[in-house]
Amino acid sequence: MAPRVPMKFREVVYTLSPYEQTIMNGLWKNLPHKAAHFAERARDAVIFAVLPIWAIGSYCENYKEKEKMHHRF
């Protein structure tokens, strides 16, 4: 194993300028609009990605139930 060498570290502190802090406050003002926009984009993802998978699963489940009922009598 290599010998351990002590290292010196410097502390770096990042802060926001007053101008950037006013911009940060503005981010919260449009929150309802941003949430509605996000929901609109998520709706397309649900329609084209999740809905077909759910439909296939429900069809398979229904088919299995029909097969069980058909062989029951």
Chimera marker file (.cmm) of the C-alpha trace (Angstrom):
<marker_set name="trace">
<marker id="1" x="0.000" y="0.000" z="0.000" r="1" g="1" b="0" radius="0.5"/>
<marker id="2" x="1.145" y="3.521" z="-0.728" r="1" g="1" b="0" radius="0.5"/>
<marker id="3" x="1.925" y="5.764" z="2.232" r="1" g="1" b="0" radius="0.5"/>
<marker id="4" x="-0.767" y="8.249" z="3.122" r="1" g="1" b="0" radius="0.5"/>
<marker id="5" x="0.051" y="11.861" z="2.337" r="1" g="1" b="0" radius="0.5"/>
<marker id="6" x="-1.836" y="14.635" z="4.141" r="1" g="1" b="0" radius="0.5"/>
<marker id="7" x="-3.665" y="16.975" z="1.779" r="1" g="1" b="0" radius="0.5"/>
<marker id="8" x="-4.816" y="20.532" z="2.324" r="1" g="1" b="0" radius="0.5"/>
<marker id="9" x="-8.406" y="21.376" z="1.426" r="1" g="1" b="0" radius="0.5"/>
<marker id="10" x="-9.947" y="24.746" z="0.710" r="1" g="1" b="0" radius="0.5"/>
<marker id="11" x="-13.515" y="25.582" z="1.527" r="1" g="1" b="0" radius="0.5"/>
<marker id="12" x="-15.498" y="27.093" z="-1.338" r="1" g="1" b="0" radius="0.5"/>
<marker id="13" x="-18.789" y="28.815" z="-0.564" r="1" g="1" b="0" radius="0.5"/>
<marker id="14" x="-21.211" y="29.677" z="-3.347" r="1" g="1" b="0" radius="0.5"/>
<marker id="15" x="-23.872" y="32.297" z="-2.796" r="1" g="1" b="0" radius="0.5"/>
<marker id="16" x="-26.518" y="33.905" z="-4.980" r="1" g="1" b="0" radius="0.5"/>
<marker id="17" x="-26.269" y="37.553" z="-5.833" r="1" g="1" b="0" radius="0.5"/>
<marker id="18" x="-29.292" y="39.732" z="-4.978" r="1" g="1" b="0" radius="0.5"/>
<marker id="19" x="-30.273" y="39.749" z="-8.669" r="1" g="1" b="0" radius="0.5"/>
<marker id="20" x="-30.269" y="35.955" z="-8.823" r="1" g="1" b="0" radius="0.5"/>
<marker id="21" x="-32.304" y="35.789" z="-5.624" r="1" g="1" b="0" radius="0.5"/>
<marker id="22" x="-35.064" y="37.889" z="-7.214" r="1" g="1" b="0" radius="0.5"/>
<marker id="23" x="-35.089" y="35.507" z="-10.165" r="1" g="1" b="0" radius="0.5"/>
<marker id="24" x="-35.446" y="32.584" z="-7.772" r="1" g="1" b="0" radius="0.5"/>
<marker id="25" x="-38.554" y="34.218" z="-6.269" r="1" g="1" b="0" radius="0.5"/>
<marker id="26" x="-40.014" y="34.539" z="-9.753" r="1" g="1" b="0" radius="0.5"/>
<marker id="27" x="-39.742" y="30.791" z="-10.270" r="1" g="1" b="0" radius="0.5"/>
<marker id="28" x="-42.534" y="30.191" z="-7.753" r="1" g="1" b="0" radius="0.5"/>
<marker id="29" x="-44.945" y="32.715" z="-9.278" r="1" g="1" b="0" radius="0.5"/>
<marker id="30" x="-45.735" y="30.607" z="-12.352" r="1" g="1" b="0" radius="0.5"/>
<marker id="31" x="-46.041" y="27.358" z="-10.434" r="1" g="1" b="0" radius="0.5"/>
<marker id="32" x="-49.709" y="26.620" z="-11.372" r="1" g="1" b="0" radius="0.5"/>
<marker id="33" x="-48.943" y="27.291" z="-15.040" r="1" g="1" b="0" radius="0.5"/>
<marker id="34" x="-45.850" y="25.088" z="-14.900" r="1" g="1" b="0" radius="0.5"/>
<marker id="35" x="-47.788" y="22.296" z="-13.192" r="1" g="1" b="0" radius="0.5"/>
<marker id="36" x="-50.504" y="22.454" z="-15.854" r="1" g="1" b="0" radius="0.5"/>
<marker id="37" x="-47.885" y="22.375" z="-18.610" r="1" g="1" b="0" radius="0.5"/>
<marker id="38" x="-46.173" y="19.386" z="-16.991" r="1" g="1" b="0" radius="0.5"/>
<marker id="39" x="-49.500" y="17.559" z="-16.667" r="1" g="1" b="0" radius="0.5"/>
<marker id="40" x="-50.252" y="18.214" z="-20.334" r="1" g="1" b="0" radius="0.5"/>
<marker id="41" x="-46.909" y="16.741" z="-21.388" r="1" g="1" b="0" radius="0.5"/>
<marker id="42" x="-47.332" y="13.816" z="-18.995" r="1" g="1" b="0" radius="0.5"/>
<marker id="43" x="-50.765" y="13.107" z="-20.472" r="1" g="1" b="0" radius="0.5"/>
<marker id="44" x="-49.187" y="12.316" z="-23.839" r="1" g="1" b="0" radius="0.5"/>
<marker id="45" x="-46.696" y="9.992" z="-22.163" r="1" g="1" b="0" radius="0.5"/>
<marker id="46" x="-49.518" y="8.180" z="-20.371" r="1" g="1" b="0" radius="0.5"/>
<marker id="47" x="-51.572" y="7.825" z="-23.537" r="1" g="1" b="0" radius="0.5"/>
<marker id="48" x="-48.754" y="6.482" z="-25.689" r="1" g="1" b="0" radius="0.5"/>
<marker id="49" x="-46.639" y="4.554" z="-23.167" r="1" g="1" b="0" radius="0.5"/>
<marker id="50" x="-48.641" y="3.389" z="-20.153" r="1" g="1" b="0" radius="0.5"/>
<marker id="51" x="-52.084" y="2.931" z="-21.673" r="1" g="1" b="0" radius="0.5"/>
<marker id="52" x="-51.098" y="0.253" z="-24.250" r="1" g="1" b="0" radius="0.5"/>
<marker id="53" x="-49.307" y="-1.787" z="-21.581" r="1" g="1" b="0" radius="0.5"/>
<marker id="54" x="-52.340" y="-1.555" z="-19.286" r="1" g="1" b="0" radius="0.5"/>
<marker id="55" x="-54.670" y="-2.519" z="-22.150" r="1" g="1" b="0" radius="0.5"/>
<marker id="56" x="-52.630" y="-5.618" z="-23.036" r="1" g="1" b="0" radius="0.5"/>
<marker id="57" x="-52.504" y="-6.690" z="-19.387" r="1" g="1" b="0" radius="0.5"/>
<marker id="58" x="-56.241" y="-6.259" z="-18.876" r="1" g="1" b="0" radius="0.5"/>
<marker id="59" x="-56.979" y="-8.124" z="-22.120" r="1" g="1" b="0" radius="0.5"/>
<marker id="60" x="-54.795" y="-11.049" z="-21.009" r="1" g="1" b="0" radius="0.5"/>
<marker id="61" x="-56.419" y="-11.131" z="-17.593" r="1" g="1" b="0" radius="0.5"/>
<marker id="62" x="-59.896" y="-11.080" z="-19.122" r="1" g="1" b="0" radius="0.5"/>
<marker id="63" x="-58.931" y="-13.849" z="-21.557" r="1" g="1" b="0" radius="0.5"/>
<marker id="64" x="-57.676" y="-16.058" z="-18.730" r="1" g="1" b="0" radius="0.5"/>
<marker id="65" x="-60.911" y="-15.516" z="-16.791" r="1" g="1" b="0" radius="0.5"/>
<marker id="66" x="-62.976" y="-16.443" z="-19.845" r="1" g="1" b="0" radius="0.5"/>
<marker id="67" x="-60.908" y="-19.616" z="-20.301" r="1" g="1" b="0" radius="0.5"/>
<marker id="68" x="-61.449" y="-20.576" z="-16.653" r="1" g="1" b="0" radius="0.5"/>
<marker id="69" x="-65.186" y="-20.004" z="-16.918" r="1" g="1" b="0" radius="0.5"/>
<marker id="70" x="-65.376" y="-21.893" z="-20.231" r="1" g="1" b="0" radius="0.5"/>
<marker id="71" x="-63.783" y="-25.034" z="-18.778" r="1" g="1" b="0" radius="0.5"/>
<marker id="72" x="-65.789" y="-24.800" z="-15.601" r="1" g="1" b="0" radius="0.5"/>
<marker id="73" x="-69.031" y="-26.043" z="-17.149" r="1" g="1" b="0" radius="0.5"/>
<link id1="1" id2="2" r="1" g="1" b="0" radius="0.2"/>
<link id1="2" id2="3" r="1" g="1" b="0" radius="0.2"/>
<link id1="3" id2="4" r="1" g="1" b="0" radius="0.2"/>
<link id1="4" id2="5" r="1" g="1" b="0" radius="0.2"/>
<link id1="5" id2="6" r="1" g="1" b="0" radius="0.2"/>
<link id1="6" id2="7" r="1" g="1" b="0" radius="0.2"/>
<link id1="7" id2="8" r="1" g="1" b="0" radius="0.2"/>
<link id1="8" id2="9" r="1" g="1" b="0" radius="0.2"/>
<link id1="9" id2="10" r="1" g="1" b="0" radius="0.2"/>
<link id1="10" id2="11" r="1" g="1" b="0" radius="0.2"/>
<link id1="11" id2="12" r="1" g="1" b="0" radius="0.2"/>
<link id1="12" id2="13" r="1" g="1" b="0" radius="0.2"/>
<link id1="13" id2="14" r="1" g="1" b="0" radius="0.2"/>
<link id1="14" id2="15" r="1" g="1" b="0" radius="0.2"/>
<link id1="15" id2="16" r="1" g="1" b="0" radius="0.2"/>
<link id1="16" id2="17" r="1" g="1" b="0" radius="0.2"/>
<link id1="17" id2="18" r="1" g="1" b="0" radius="0.2"/>
<link id1="18" id2="19" r="1" g="1" b="0" radius="0.2"/>
<link id1="19" id2="20" r="1" g="1" b="0" radius="0.2"/>
<link id1="20" id2="21" r="1" g="1" b="0" radius="0.2"/>
<link id1="21" id2="22" r="1" g="1" b="0" radius="0.2"/>
<link id1="22" id2="23" r="1" g="1" b="0" radius="0.2"/>
<link id1="23" id2="24" r="1" g="1" b="0" radius="0.2"/>
<link id1="24" id2="25" r="1" g="1" b="0" radius="0.2"/>
<link id1="25" id2="26" r="1" g="1" b="0" radius="0.2"/>
<link id1="26" id2="27" r="1" g="1" b="0" radius="0.2"/>
<link id1="27" id2="28" r="1" g="1" b="0" radius="0.2"/>
<link id1="28" id2="29" r="1" g="1" b="0" radius="0.2"/>
<link id1="29" id2="30" r="1" g="1" b="0" radius="0.2"/>
<link id1="30" id2="31" r="1" g="1" b="0" radius="0.2"/>
<link id1="31" id2="32" r="1" g="1" b="0" radius="0.2"/>
<link id1="32" id2="33" r="1" g="1" b="0" radius="0.2"/>
<link id1="33" id2="34" r="1" g="1" b="0" radius="0.2"/>
<link id1="34" id2="35" r="1" g="1" b="0" radius="0.2"/>
<link id1="35" id2="36" r="1" g="1" b="0" radius="0.2"/>
<link id1="36" id2="37" r="1" g="1" b="0" radius="0.2"/>
<link id1="37" id2="38" r="1" g="1" b="0" radius="0.2"/>
<link id1="38" id2="39" r="1" g="1" b="0" radius="0.2"/>
<link id1="39" id2="40" r="1" g="1" b="0" radius="0.2"/>
<link id1="40" id2="41" r="1" g="1" b="0" radius="0.2"/>
<link id1="41" id2="42" r="1" g="1" b="0" radius="0.2"/>
<link id1="42" id2="43" r="1" g="1" b="0" radius="0.2"/>
<link id1="43" id2="44" r="1" g="1" b="0" radius="0.2"/>
<link id1="44" id2="45" r="1" g="1" b="0" radius="0.2"/>
<link id1="45" id2="46" r="1" g="1" b="0" radius="0.2"/>
<link id1="46" id2="47" r="1" g="1" b="0" radius="0.2"/>
<link id1="47" id2="48" r="1" g="1" b="0" radius="0.2"/>
<link id1="48" id2="49" r="1" g="1" b="0" radius="0.2"/>
<link id1="49" id2="50" r="1" g="1" b="0" radius="0.2"/>
<link id1="50" id2="51" r="1" g="1" b="0" radius="0.2"/>
<link id1="51" id2="52" r="1" g="1" b="0" radius="0.2"/>
<link id1="52" id2="53" r="1" g="1" b="0" radius="0.2"/>
<link id1="53" id2="54" r="1" g="1" b="0" radius="0.2"/>
<link id1="54" id2="55" r="1" g="1" b="0" radius="0.2"/>
<link id1="55" id2="56" r="1" g="1" b="0" radius="0.2"/>
<link id1="56" id2="57" r="1" g="1" b="0" radius="0.2"/>
<link id1="57" id2="58" r="1" g="1" b="0" radius="0.2"/>
<link id1="58" id2="59" r="1" g="1" b="0" radius="0.2"/>
<link id1="59" id2="60" r="1" g="1" b="0" radius="0.2"/>
<link id1="60" id2="61" r="1" g="1" b="0" radius="0.2"/>
<link id1="61" id2="62" r="1" g="1" b="0" radius="0.2"/>
<link id1="62" id2="63" r="1" g="1" b="0" radius="0.2"/>
<link id1="63" id2="64" r="1" g="1" b="0" radius="0.2"/>
<link id1="64" id2="65" r="1" g="1" b="0" radius="0.2"/>
<link id1="65" id2="66" r="1" g="1" b="0" radius="0.2"/>
<link id1="66" id2="67" r="1" g="1" b="0" radius="0.2"/>
<link id1="67" id2="68" r="1" g="1" b="0" radius="0.2"/>
<link id1="68" id2="69" r="1" g="1" b="0" radius="0.2"/>
<link id1="69" id2="70" r="1" g="1" b="0" radius="0.2"/>
<link id1="70" id2="71" r="1" g="1" b="0" radius="0.2"/>
<link id1="71" id2="72" r="1" g="1" b="0" radius="0.2"/>
<link id1="72" id2="73" r="1" g="1" b="0" radius="0.2"/>
</marker_set>
